[in-house]
Amino acid sequence: MYQTQMQQQSQQNQNTIANPQSGQLPKVKSPQMNDRDFINDALSTSKYLAEGLNVAVWEASHQQLHSELLSILNETHQSARNMYNLMFQKGWYKLEAEDQQKLDKAYQQFSGYSSQFPY
C-alpha cells in the first residue's frame, strides 16, 4: 500500500504545472496574513465580483449603463488575470496537467456536437 501511495504521489508531481516557490513565505503559518494570503484573497474577491458583474451586464436595460458595467467587468477580469499570473510566477498557484487520453476523449465527445449547431 505504501508503494502505491508513493507511485500516485510521484505521478501527481509529474502532472503538476508550477514554478518553484519564491521562498518569501514564512516556514510556519501564523494567524497573520502574508503576501500570498492577501493576493489569494484579492483573487477570490475579483472572481466573486466578476460573477455579479456578469449578471449586471446581462440585465442592464440602459445602453450607457451596460457599456460602463462591461468596462468594469473587463477591468475586473484583467485584474484577476494579473493576480493569477503573479501567484503562478511566485509558485503560489499550481495546476494539474490532464492525461492526454482524457483530453482526446472529451474532444471527440464534444466535437460531434458541432454538427447540431444551427449556424
Backbone atoms as SQL, in Angstrom:
CREATE TABLE atoms (id INTEGER PRIMARY KEY, chain TEXT, resi INTEGER, resn TEXT, atom TEXT, x REAL, y REAL, z REAL);
INSERT INTO atoms VALUES
  (1, 'A', 1, 'MET', 'N', 0.820, -1.184, 0.000),
  (2, 'A', 1, 'MET', 'CA', 0.000, 0.000, 0.000),
  (3, 'A', 1, 'MET', 'C', 0.871, 1.258, 0.000),
  (4, 'A', 2, 'TYR', 'N', 1.925, 1.249, 0.787),
  (5, 'A', 2, 'TYR', 'CA', 2.805, 2.410, 0.862),
  (6, 'A', 2, 'TYR', 'C', 3.427, 2.702, -0.495),
  (7, 'A', 3, 'GLN', 'N', 3.827, 1.632, -1.215),
  (8, 'A', 3, 'GLN', 'CA', 4.444, 1.813, -2.521),
  (9, 'A', 3, 'GLN', 'C', 3.431, 2.414, -3.503),
  (10, 'A', 4, 'THR', 'N', 2.197, 1.982, -3.447),
  (11, 'A', 4, 'THR', 'CA', 1.162, 2.522, -4.323),
  (12, 'A', 4, 'THR', 'C', 0.948, 4.008, -4.049),
  (13, 'A', 5, 'GLN', 'N', 0.916, 4.394, -2.784),
  (14, 'A', 5, 'GLN', 'CA', 0.759, 5.810, -2.446),
  (15, 'A', 5, 'GLN', 'C', 1.931, 6.620, -2.967),
  (16, 'A', 6, 'MET', 'N', 3.129, 6.086, -2.854),
  (17, 'A', 6, 'MET', 'CA', 4.315, 6.785, -3.341),
  (18, 'A', 6, 'MET', 'C', 4.256, 6.939, -4.862),
  (19, 'A', 7, 'GLN', 'N', 3.790, 5.900, -5.562),
  (20, 'A', 7, 'GLN', 'CA', 3.674, 5.974, -7.019),
  (21, 'A', 7, 'GLN', 'C', 2.642, 7.026, -7.416),
  (22, 'A', 8, 'GLN', 'N', 1.508, 7.069, -6.712),
  (23, 'A', 8, 'GLN', 'CA', 0.486, 8.066, -7.017),
  (24, 'A', 8, 'GLN', 'C', 1.014, 9.474, -6.769),
  (25, 'A', 9, 'GLN', 'N', 1.735, 9.648, -5.661),
  (26, 'A', 9, 'GLN', 'CA', 2.282, 10.961, -5.337),
  (27, 'A', 9, 'GLN', 'C', 3.309, 11.376, -6.390),
  (28, 'A', 10, 'SER', 'N', 4.135, 10.438, -6.825),
  (29, 'A', 10, 'SER', 'CA', 5.132, 10.726, -7.852),
  (30, 'A', 10, 'SER', 'C', 4.453, 11.111, -9.162),
  (31, 'A', 11, 'GLN', 'N', 3.370, 10.398, -9.506),
  (32, 'A', 11, 'GLN', 'CA', 2.637, 10.705, -10.728),
  (33, 'A', 11, 'GLN', 'C', 1.983, 12.077, -10.629),
  (34, 'A', 12, 'GLN', 'N', 1.439, 12.422, -9.459),
  (35, 'A', 12, 'GLN', 'CA', 0.837, 13.736, -9.276),
  (36, 'A', 12, 'GLN', 'C', 1.879, 14.829, -9.430),
  (37, 'A', 13, 'ASN', 'N', 3.089, 14.609, -8.911),
  (38, 'A', 13, 'ASN', 'CA', 4.146, 15.601, -9.042),
  (39, 'A', 13, 'ASN', 'C', 4.522, 15.805, -10.504),
  (40, 'A', 14, 'GLN', 'N', 4.488, 14.732, -11.296),
  (41, 'A', 14, 'GLN', 'CA', 4.799, 14.842, -12.717),
  (42, 'A', 14, 'GLN', 'C', 3.705, 15.606, -13.461),
  (43, 'A', 15, 'ASN', 'N', 2.484, 15.546, -12.982),
  (44, 'A', 15, 'ASN', 'CA', 1.366, 16.220, -13.632),
  (45, 'A', 15, 'ASN', 'C', 1.177, 17.648, -13.143),
  (46, 'A', 16, 'THR', 'N', 1.940, 18.066, -12.139),
  (47, 'A', 16, 'THR', 'CA', 1.790, 19.400, -11.579),
  (48, 'A', 16, 'THR', 'C', 2.548, 20.404, -12.433),
  (49, 'A', 17, 'ILE', 'N', 1.861, 21.474, -12.762),
  (50, 'A', 17, 'ILE', 'CA', 2.466, 22.575, -13.515),
  (51, 'A', 17, 'ILE', 'C', 2.596, 23.737, -12.542),
  (52, 'A', 18, 'ALA', 'N', 3.833, 24.068, -12.189),
  (53, 'A', 18, 'ALA', 'CA', 4.048, 25.130, -11.207),
  (54, 'A', 18, 'ALA', 'C', 5.482, 25.620, -11.285),
  (55, 'A', 19, 'ASN', 'N', 5.682, 26.837, -10.824),
  (56, 'A', 19, 'ASN', 'CA', 7.017, 27.380, -10.652),
  (57, 'A', 19, 'ASN', 'C', 7.458, 27.099, -9.223),
  (58, 'A', 20, 'PRO', 'N', 8.755, 27.065, -8.970),
  (59, 'A', 20, 'PRO', 'CA', 9.191, 26.897, -7.577),
  (60, 'A', 20, 'PRO', 'C', 8.778, 28.105, -6.749),
  (61, 'A', 21, 'GLN', 'N', 8.440, 27.860, -5.483),
  (62, 'A', 21, 'GLN', 'CA', 8.046, 28.962, -4.617),
  (63, 'A', 21, 'GLN', 'C', 9.229, 29.895, -4.410),
  (64, 'A', 22, 'SER', 'N', 8.917, 31.157, -4.248),
  (65, 'A', 22, 'SER', 'CA', 9.943, 32.193, -4.177),
  (66, 'A', 22, 'SER', 'C', 10.714, 32.199, -2.864),
  (67, 'A', 23, 'GLY', 'N', 10.257, 31.503, -1.847),
  (68, 'A', 23, 'GLY', 'CA', 10.944, 31.477, -0.571),
  (69, 'A', 23, 'GLY', 'C', 10.645, 32.673, 0.308),
  (70, 'A', 24, 'GLN', 'N', 9.696, 33.512, -0.092),
  (71, 'A', 24, 'GLN', 'CA', 9.357, 34.703, 0.677),
  (72, 'A', 24, 'GLN', 'C', 8.360, 34.408, 1.790),
  (73, 'A', 25, 'LEU', 'N', 7.759, 33.249, 1.776),
  (74, 'A', 25, 'LEU', 'CA', 6.743, 32.920, 2.762),
  (75, 'A', 25, 'LEU', 'C', 7.392, 32.346, 4.020),
  (76, 'A', 26, 'PRO', 'N', 6.776, 32.579, 5.169),
  (77, 'A', 26, 'PRO', 'CA', 7.326, 32.009, 6.396),
  (78, 'A', 26, 'PRO', 'C', 7.197, 30.490, 6.395),
  (79, 'A', 27, 'LYS', 'N', 8.115, 29.818, 7.075),
  (80, 'A', 27, 'LYS', 'CA', 8.100, 28.355, 7.138),
  (81, 'A', 27, 'LYS', 'C', 6.893, 27.839, 7.921),
  (82, 'A', 28, 'VAL', 'N', 6.529, 28.545, 8.971),
  (83, 'A', 28, 'VAL', 'CA', 5.397, 28.150, 9.806),
  (84, 'A', 28, 'VAL', 'C', 4.276, 29.162, 9.606),
  (85, 'A', 29, 'LYS', 'N', 3.088, 28.657, 9.300),
  (86, 'A', 29, 'LYS', 'CA', 1.938, 29.531, 9.075),
  (87, 'A', 29, 'LYS', 'C', 1.436, 30.069, 10.407),
  (88, 'A', 30, 'SER', 'N', 1.291, 31.372, 10.474),
  (89, 'A', 30, 'SER', 'CA', 0.771, 32.017, 11.679),
  (90, 'A', 30, 'SER', 'C', -0.597, 32.626, 11.361),
  (91, 'A', 31, 'PRO', 'N', -1.295, 33.142, 12.358),
  (92, 'A', 31, 'PRO', 'CA', -2.594, 33.767, 12.100),
  (93, 'A', 31, 'PRO', 'C', -2.505, 35.023, 11.224),
  (94, 'A', 32, 'GLN', 'N', -1.312, 35.610, 11.144),
  (95, 'A', 32, 'GLN', 'CA', -1.162, 36.812, 10.325),
  (96, 'A', 32, 'GLN', 'C', -1.161, 36.445, 8.843),
  (97, 'A', 33, 'MET', 'N', -1.744, 37.319, 8.046),
  (98, 'A', 33, 'MET', 'CA', -1.775, 37.089, 6.604),
  (99, 'A', 33, 'MET', 'C', -0.428, 37.485, 6.001),
  (100, 'A', 34, 'ASN', 'N', 0.023, 36.680, 5.035),
  (101, 'A', 34, 'ASN', 'CA', 1.247, 37.006, 4.313),
  (102, 'A', 34, 'ASN', 'C', 0.878, 37.454, 2.902),
  (103, 'A', 35, 'ASP', 'N', 1.889, 37.739, 2.083),
  (104, 'A', 35, 'ASP', 'CA', 1.627, 38.235, 0.722),
  (105, 'A', 35, 'ASP', 'C', 0.755, 37.285, -0.083),
  (106, 'A', 36, 'ARG', 'N', 1.033, 35.987, 0.017),
  (107, 'A', 36, 'ARG', 'CA', 0.227, 35.007, -0.724),
  (108, 'A', 36, 'ARG', 'C', -1.228, 35.055, -0.268),
  (109, 'A', 37, 'ASP', 'N', -1.454, 35.170, 1.024),
  (110, 'A', 37, 'ASP', 'CA', -2.818, 35.221, 1.553),
  (111, 'A', 37, 'ASP', 'C', -3.562, 36.449, 1.022),
  (112, 'A', 38, 'PHE', 'N', -2.893, 37.600, 1.027),
  (113, 'A', 38, 'PHE', 'CA', -3.535, 38.827, 0.548),
  (114, 'A', 38, 'PHE', 'C', -3.891, 38.738, -0.935),
  (115, 'A', 39, 'ILE', 'N', -2.955, 38.230, -1.743),
  (116, 'A', 39, 'ILE', 'CA', -3.219, 38.132, -3.181),
  (117, 'A', 39, 'ILE', 'C', -4.293, 37.083, -3.450),
  (118, 'A', 40, 'ASN', 'N', -4.257, 35.977, -2.730),
  (119, 'A', 40, 'ASN', 'CA', -5.274, 34.939, -2.893),
  (120, 'A', 40, 'ASN', 'C', -6.653, 35.474, -2.521),
  (121, 'A', 41, 'ASP', 'N', -6.719, 36.251, -1.452),
  (122, 'A', 41, 'ASP', 'CA', -7.986, 36.849, -1.047),
  (123, 'A', 41, 'ASP', 'C', -8.486, 37.825, -2.109),
  (124, 'A', 42, 'ALA', 'N', -7.579, 38.636, -2.646),
  (125, 'A', 42, 'ALA', 'CA', -7.964, 39.590, -3.690),
  (126, 'A', 42, 'ALA', 'C', -8.409, 38.865, -4.959),
  (127, 'A', 43, 'LEU', 'N', -7.752, 37.773, -5.307),
  (128, 'A', 43, 'LEU', 'CA', -8.147, 36.997, -6.484),
  (129, 'A', 43, 'LEU', 'C', -9.540, 36.395, -6.290),
  (130, 'A', 44, 'SER', 'N', -9.792, 35.849, -5.117),
  (131, 'A', 44, 'SER', 'CA', -11.125, 35.295, -4.818),
  (132, 'A', 44, 'SER', 'C', -12.197, 36.381, -4.879),
  (133, 'A', 45, 'THR', 'N', -11.879, 37.548, -4.362),
  (134, 'A', 45, 'THR', 'CA', -12.826, 38.669, -4.395),
  (135, 'A', 45, 'THR', 'C', -13.094, 39.100, -5.832),
  (136, 'A', 46, 'SER', 'N', -12.046, 39.144, -6.665),
  (137, 'A', 46, 'SER', 'CA', -12.223, 39.513, -8.076),
  (138, 'A', 46, 'SER', 'C', -13.119, 38.525, -8.800),
  (139, 'A', 47, 'LYS', 'N', -12.951, 37.241, -8.508),
  (140, 'A', 47, 'LYS', 'CA', -13.805, 36.224, -9.133),
  (141, 'A', 47, 'LYS', 'C', -15.263, 36.412, -8.709),
  (142, 'A', 48, 'TYR', 'N', -15.464, 36.689, -7.440),
  (143, 'A', 48, 'TYR', 'CA', -16.807, 36.917, -6.921),
  (144, 'A', 48, 'TYR', 'C', -17.435, 38.154, -7.580),
  (145, 'A', 49, 'LEU', 'N', -16.666, 39.233, -7.686),
  (146, 'A', 49, 'LEU', 'CA', -17.163, 40.452, -8.325),
  (147, 'A', 49, 'LEU', 'C', -17.503, 40.214, -9.792),
  (148, 'A', 50, 'ALA', 'N', -16.661, 39.458, -10.479),
  (149, 'A', 50, 'ALA', 'CA', -16.902, 39.187, -11.902),
  (150, 'A', 50, 'ALA', 'C', -18.218, 38.442, -12.100),
  (151, 'A', 51, 'GLU', 'N', -18.529, 37.512, -11.212),
  (152, 'A', 51, 'GLU', 'CA', -19.803, 36.796, -11.320),
  (153, 'A', 51, 'GLU', 'C', -20.980, 37.765, -11.210),
  (154, 'A', 52, 'GLY', 'N', -20.941, 38.651, -10.227),
  (155, 'A', 52, 'GLY', 'CA', -22.023, 39.619, -10.048),
  (156, 'A', 52, 'GLY', 'C', -22.100, 40.602, -11.192),
  (157, 'A', 53, 'LEU', 'N', -20.939, 41.045, -11.671),
  (158, 'A', 53, 'LEU', 'CA', -20.922, 41.989, -12.791),
  (159, 'A', 53, 'LEU', 'C', -21.448, 41.355, -14.068),
  (160, 'A', 54, 'ASN', 'N', -21.177, 40.067, -14.265),
  (161, 'A', 54, 'ASN', 'CA', -21.723, 39.376, -15.443),
  (162, 'A', 54, 'ASN', 'C', -23.243, 39.481, -15.474),
  (163, 'A', 55, 'VAL', 'N', -23.854, 39.217, -14.353),
  (164, 'A', 55, 'VAL', 'CA', -25.314, 39.299, -14.276),
  (165, 'A', 55, 'VAL', 'C', -25.770, 40.733, -14.525),
  (166, 'A', 56, 'ALA', 'N', -25.088, 41.689, -13.919),
  (167, 'A', 56, 'ALA', 'CA', -25.463, 43.093, -14.101),
  (168, 'A', 56, 'ALA', 'C', -25.347, 43.511, -15.564),
  (169, 'A', 57, 'VAL', 'N', -24.296, 43.073, -16.249),
  (170, 'A', 57, 'VAL', 'CA', -24.124, 43.404, -17.670),
  (171, 'A', 57, 'VAL', 'C', -25.250, 42.801, -18.495),
  (172, 'A', 58, 'TRP', 'N', -25.576, 41.539, -18.226),
  (173, 'A', 58, 'TRP', 'CA', -26.649, 40.883, -18.980),
  (174, 'A', 58, 'TRP', 'C', -27.977, 41.590, -18.801),
  (175, 'A', 59, 'GLU', 'N', -28.232, 42.100, -17.592),
  (176, 'A', 59, 'GLU', 'CA', -29.555, 42.615, -17.273),
  (177, 'A', 59, 'GLU', 'C', -29.666, 44.139, -17.341),
  (178, 'A', 60, 'ALA', 'N', -28.589, 44.811, -17.716),
  (179, 'A', 60, 'ALA', 'CA', -28.644, 46.276, -17.805),
  (180, 'A', 60, 'ALA', 'C', -29.549, 46.684, -18.972),
  (181, 'A', 61, 'SER', 'N', -30.556, 47.466, -18.669),
  (182, 'A', 61, 'SER', 'CA', -31.518, 47.844, -19.709),
  (183, 'A', 61, 'SER', 'C', -31.111, 49.123, -20.448),
  (184, 'A', 62, 'HIS', 'N', -30.253, 49.919, -19.869),
  (185, 'A', 62, 'HIS', 'CA', -29.815, 51.179, -20.463),
  (186, 'A', 62, 'HIS', 'C', -28.450, 50.977, -21.116),
  (187, 'A', 63, 'GLN', 'N', -28.300, 51.406, -22.367),
  (188, 'A', 63, 'GLN', 'CA', -27.075, 51.144, -23.126),
  (189, 'A', 63, 'GLN', 'C', -25.825, 51.729, -22.460),
  (190, 'A', 64, 'GLN', 'N', -25.915, 52.945, -21.955),
  (191, 'A', 64, 'GLN', 'CA', -24.746, 53.560, -21.332),
  (192, 'A', 64, 'GLN', 'C', -24.355, 52.804, -20.047),
  (193, 'A', 65, 'LEU', 'N', -25.344, 52.394, -19.271),
  (194, 'A', 65, 'LEU', 'CA', -25.081, 51.605, -18.071),
  (195, 'A', 65, 'LEU', 'C', -24.453, 50.267, -18.456),
  (196, 'A', 66, 'HIS', 'N', -24.983, 49.633, -19.483),
  (197, 'A', 66, 'HIS', 'CA', -24.428, 48.371, -19.980),
  (198, 'A', 66, 'HIS', 'C', -22.960, 48.546, -20.357),
  (199, 'A', 67, 'SER', 'N', -22.650, 49.584, -21.093),
  (200, 'A', 67, 'SER', 'CA', -21.270, 49.829, -21.528),
  (201, 'A', 67, 'SER', 'C', -20.340, 50.069, -20.347),
  (202, 'A', 68, 'GLU', 'N', -20.816, 50.842, -19.382),
  (203, 'A', 68, 'GLU', 'CA', -19.991, 51.137, -18.202),
  (204, 'A', 68, 'GLU', 'C', -19.745, 49.874, -17.371),
  (205, 'A', 69, 'LEU', 'N', -20.780, 49.077, -17.171),
  (206, 'A', 69, 'LEU', 'CA', -20.625, 47.828, -16.424),
  (207, 'A', 69, 'LEU', 'C', -19.708, 46.853, -17.159),
  (208, 'A', 70, 'LEU', 'N', -19.817, 46.812, -18.470),
  (209, 'A', 70, 'LEU', 'CA', -18.964, 45.937, -19.269),
  (210, 'A', 70, 'LEU', 'C', -17.501, 46.353, -19.138),
  (211, 'A', 71, 'SER', 'N', -17.254, 47.648, -19.120),
  (212, 'A', 71, 'SER', 'CA', -15.892, 48.158, -18.930),
  (213, 'A', 71, 'SER', 'C', -15.346, 47.751, -17.560),
  (214, 'A', 72, 'ILE', 'N', -16.163, 47.876, -16.531),
  (215, 'A', 72, 'ILE', 'CA', -15.753, 47.485, -15.177),
  (216, 'A', 72, 'ILE', 'C', -15.497, 45.979, -15.123),
  (217, 'A', 73, 'LEU', 'N', -16.353, 45.203, -15.795),
  (218, 'A', 73, 'LEU', 'CA', -16.176, 43.749, -15.836),
  (219, 'A', 73, 'LEU', 'C', -14.844, 43.394, -16.500),
  (220, 'A', 74, 'ASN', 'N', -14.524, 44.050, -17.603),
  (221, 'A', 74, 'ASN', 'CA', -13.257, 43.788, -18.291),
  (222, 'A', 74, 'ASN', 'C', -12.065, 44.138, -17.400),
  (223, 'A', 75, 'GLU', 'N', -12.149, 45.245, -16.691),
  (224, 'A', 75, 'GLU', 'CA', -11.073, 45.634, -15.771),
  (225, 'A', 75, 'GLU', 'C', -10.939, 44.607, -14.643),
  (226, 'A', 76, 'THR', 'N', -12.055, 44.098, -14.165),
  (227, 'A', 76, 'THR', 'CA', -12.037, 43.094, -13.103),
  (228, 'A', 76, 'THR', 'C', -11.384, 41.809, -13.586),
  (229, 'A', 77, 'HIS', 'N', -11.731, 41.395, -14.815),
  (230, 'A', 77, 'HIS', 'CA', -11.107, 40.204, -15.390),
  (231, 'A', 77, 'HIS', 'C', -9.600, 40.405, -15.554),
  (232, 'A', 78, 'GLN', 'N', -9.193, 41.568, -16.035),
  (233, 'A', 78, 'GLN', 'CA', -7.768, 41.835, -16.238),
  (234, 'A', 78, 'GLN', 'C', -7.025, 41.850, -14.901),
  (235, 'A', 79, 'SER', 'N', -7.638, 42.434, -13.896),
  (236, 'A', 79, 'SER', 'CA', -7.035, 42.466, -12.566),
  (237, 'A', 79, 'SER', 'C', -6.860, 41.048, -12.019),
  (238, 'A', 80, 'ALA', 'N', -7.889, 40.222, -12.172),
  (239, 'A', 80, 'ALA', 'CA', -7.805, 38.832, -11.712),
  (240, 'A', 80, 'ALA', 'C', -6.711, 38.082, -12.469),
  (241, 'A', 81, 'ARG', 'N', -6.607, 38.322, -13.756),
  (242, 'A', 81, 'ARG', 'CA', -5.572, 37.655, -14.559),
  (243, 'A', 81, 'ARG', 'C', -4.182, 38.065, -14.093),
  (244, 'A', 82, 'ASN', 'N', -4.004, 39.352, -13.794),
  (245, 'A', 82, 'ASN', 'CA', -2.708, 39.834, -13.311),
  (246, 'A', 82, 'ASN', 'C', -2.346, 39.180, -11.976),
  (247, 'A', 83, 'MET', 'N', -3.332, 39.050, -11.085),
  (248, 'A', 83, 'MET', 'CA', -3.068, 38.403, -9.793),
  (249, 'A', 83, 'MET', 'C', -2.737, 36.928, -9.985),
  (250, 'A', 84, 'TYR', 'N', -3.473, 36.252, -10.868),
  (251, 'A', 84, 'TYR', 'CA', -3.179, 34.854, -11.164),
  (252, 'A', 84, 'TYR', 'C', -1.750, 34.720, -11.690),
  (253, 'A', 85, 'ASN', 'N', -1.377, 35.553, -12.645),
  (254, 'A', 85, 'ASN', 'CA', -0.023, 35.491, -13.215),
  (255, 'A', 85, 'ASN', 'C', 1.044, 35.692, -12.143),
  (256, 'A', 86, 'LEU', 'N', 0.831, 36.647, -11.246),
  (257, 'A', 86, 'LEU', 'CA', 1.781, 36.897, -10.162),
  (258, 'A', 86, 'LEU', 'C', 1.885, 35.681, -9.253),
  (259, 'A', 87, 'MET', 'N', 0.736, 35.109, -8.874),
  (260, 'A', 87, 'MET', 'CA', 0.750, 33.940, -7.999),
  (261, 'A', 87, 'MET', 'C', 1.428, 32.746, -8.680),
  (262, 'A', 88, 'PHE', 'N', 1.152, 32.547, -9.950),
  (263, 'A', 88, 'PHE', 'CA', 1.779, 31.438, -10.679),
  (264, 'A', 88, 'PHE', 'C', 3.282, 31.655, -10.794),
  (265, 'A', 89, 'GLN', 'N', 3.682, 32.883, -11.083),
  (266, 'A', 89, 'GLN', 'CA', 5.102, 33.226, -11.217),
  (267, 'A', 89, 'GLN', 'C', 5.860, 32.951, -9.919),
  (268, 'A', 90, 'LYS', 'N', 5.233, 33.229, -8.778),
  (269, 'A', 90, 'LYS', 'CA', 5.885, 33.039, -7.488),
  (270, 'A', 90, 'LYS', 'C', 5.753, 31.609, -6.960),
  (271, 'A', 91, 'GLY', 'N', 5.075, 30.740, -7.712),
  (272, 'A', 91, 'GLY', 'CA', 4.909, 29.350, -7.282),
  (273, 'A', 91, 'GLY', 'C', 3.794, 29.168, -6.276),
  (274, 'A', 92, 'TRP', 'N', 2.892, 30.121, -6.183),
  (275, 'A', 92, 'TRP', 'CA', 1.798, 30.065, -5.206),
  (276, 'A', 92, 'TRP', 'C', 0.510, 29.525, -5.812),
  (277, 'A', 93, 'TYR', 'N', 0.508, 29.230, -7.090),
  (278, 'A', 93, 'TYR', 'CA', -0.670, 28.712, -7.781),
  (279, 'A', 93, 'TYR', 'C', -0.201, 27.555, -8.642),
  (280, 'A', 94, 'LYS', 'N', -0.767, 26.386, -8.412),
  (281, 'A', 94, 'LYS', 'CA', -0.362, 25.188, -9.143),
  (282, 'A', 94, 'LYS', 'C', -1.522, 24.677, -9.983),
  (283, 'A', 95, 'LEU', 'N', -1.181, 24.081, -11.099),
  (284, 'A', 95, 'LEU', 'CA', -2.159, 23.483, -11.994),
  (285, 'A', 95, 'LEU', 'C', -1.845, 22.007, -12.139),
  (286, 'A', 96, 'GLU', 'N', -2.858, 21.228, -12.455),
  (287, 'A', 96, 'GLU', 'CA', -2.671, 19.802, -12.708),
  (288, 'A', 96, 'GLU', 'C', -2.860, 19.550, -14.202),
  (289, 'A', 97, 'ALA', 'N', -1.857, 18.961, -14.827),
  (290, 'A', 97, 'ALA', 'CA', -1.952, 18.613, -16.240),
  (291, 'A', 97, 'ALA', 'C', -2.898, 17.423, -16.381),
  (292, 'A', 98, 'GLU', 'N', -3.733, 17.459, -17.392),
  (293, 'A', 98, 'GLU', 'CA', -4.681, 16.362, -17.610),
  (294, 'A', 98, 'GLU', 'C', -4.054, 15.323, -18.522),
  (295, 'A', 99, 'ASP', 'N', -4.446, 14.104, -18.337),
  (296, 'A', 99, 'ASP', 'CA', -3.980, 12.995, -19.150),
  (297, 'A', 99, 'ASP', 'C', -4.428, 13.195, -20.595),
  (298, 'A', 100, 'GLN', 'N', -3.541, 12.975, -21.541),
  (299, 'A', 100, 'GLN', 'CA', -3.841, 13.212, -22.956),
  (300, 'A', 100, 'GLN', 'C', -5.018, 12.361, -23.446),
  (301, 'A', 101, 'GLN', 'N', -5.148, 11.147, -22.939),
  (302, 'A', 101, 'GLN', 'CA', -6.268, 10.280, -23.352),
  (303, 'A', 101, 'GLN', 'C', -7.606, 10.897, -22.938),
  (304, 'A', 102, 'LYS', 'N', -7.660, 11.477, -21.752),
  (305, 'A', 102, 'LYS', 'CA', -8.898, 12.116, -21.303),
  (306, 'A', 102, 'LYS', 'C', -9.217, 13.336, -22.173),
  (307, 'A', 103, 'LEU', 'N', -8.195, 14.089, -22.533),
  (308, 'A', 103, 'LEU', 'CA', -8.406, 15.247, -23.409),
  (309, 'A', 103, 'LEU', 'C', -8.933, 14.806, -24.770),
  (310, 'A', 104, 'ASP', 'N', -8.323, 13.766, -25.338),
  (311, 'A', 104, 'ASP', 'CA', -8.753, 13.254, -26.644),
  (312, 'A', 104, 'ASP', 'C', -10.199, 12.762, -26.598),
  (313, 'A', 105, 'LYS', 'N', -10.549, 12.076, -25.523),
  (314, 'A', 105, 'LYS', 'CA', -11.910, 11.551, -25.369),
  (315, 'A', 105, 'LYS', 'C', -12.923, 12.698, -25.285),
  (316, 'A', 106, 'ALA', 'N', -12.614, 13.726, -24.496),
  (317, 'A', 106, 'ALA', 'CA', -13.509, 14.875, -24.367),
  (318, 'A', 106, 'ALA', 'C', -13.625, 15.612, -25.695),
  (319, 'A', 107, 'TYR', 'N', -12.528, 15.742, -26.412),
  (320, 'A', 107, 'TYR', 'CA', -12.557, 16.401, -27.716),
  (321, 'A', 107, 'TYR', 'C', -13.465, 15.650, -28.683),
  (322, 'A', 108, 'GLN', 'N', -13.311, 14.346, -28.723),
  (323, 'A', 108, 'GLN', 'CA', -14.150, 13.532, -29.613),
  (324, 'A', 108, 'GLN', 'C', -15.621, 13.648, -29.240),
  (325, 'A', 109, 'GLN', 'N', -15.901, 13.639, -27.947),
  (326, 'A', 109, 'GLN', 'CA', -17.281, 13.714, -27.481),
  (327, 'A', 109, 'GLN', 'C', -17.923, 15.031, -27.897),
  (328, 'A', 110, 'PHE', 'N', -17.234, 16.131, -27.679),
  (329, 'A', 110, 'PHE', 'CA', -17.841, 17.430, -27.920),
  (330, 'A', 110, 'PHE', 'C', -17.701, 17.915, -29.362),
  (331, 'A', 111, 'SER', 'N', -16.738, 17.409, -30.104),
  (332, 'A', 111, 'SER', 'CA', -16.614, 17.816, -31.492),
  (333, 'A', 111, 'SER', 'C', -17.804, 17.318, -32.312),
  (334, 'A', 112, 'GLY', 'N', -18.406, 16.216, -31.899),
  (335, 'A', 112, 'GLY', 'CA', -19.597, 15.713, -32.571),
  (336, 'A', 112, 'GLY', 'C', -20.800, 16.630, -32.404),
  (337, 'A', 113, 'TYR', 'N', -20.798, 17.421, -31.347),
  (338, 'A', 113, 'TYR', 'CA', -21.911, 18.337, -31.095),
  (339, 'A', 113, 'TYR', 'C', -21.973, 19.489, -32.094),
  (340, 'A', 114, 'SER', 'N', -20.833, 19.825, -32.705),
  (341, 'A', 114, 'SER', 'CA', -20.813, 20.974, -33.600),
  (342, 'A', 114, 'SER', 'C', -21.762, 20.810, -34.789),
  (343, 'A', 115, 'SER', 'N', -22.037, 19.582, -35.178),
  (344, 'A', 115, 'SER', 'CA', -22.970, 19.355, -36.295),
  (345, 'A', 115, 'SER', 'C', -24.398, 19.703, -35.896),
  (346, 'A', 116, 'GLN', 'N', -24.655, 19.829, -34.596),
  (347, 'A', 116, 'GLN', 'CA', -26.002, 20.130, -34.118),
  (348, 'A', 116, 'GLN', 'C', -26.252, 21.634, -33.976),
  (349, 'A', 117, 'PHE', 'N', -25.202, 22.445, -34.161),
  (350, 'A', 117, 'PHE', 'CA', -25.375, 23.892, -34.033),
  (351, 'A', 117, 'PHE', 'C', -26.212, 24.427, -35.196),
  (352, 'A', 118, 'PRO', 'N', -27.084, 25.373, -34.943),
  (353, 'A', 118, 'PRO', 'CA', -27.956, 25.890, -36.007),
  (354, 'A', 118, 'PRO', 'C', -27.229, 26.809, -36.993),
  (355, 'A', 119, 'TYR', 'N', -26.035, 27.198, -36.729),
  (356, 'A', 119, 'TYR', 'CA', -25.314, 28.129, -37.622),
  (357, 'A', 119, 'TYR', 'C', -24.031, 27.553, -38.110);
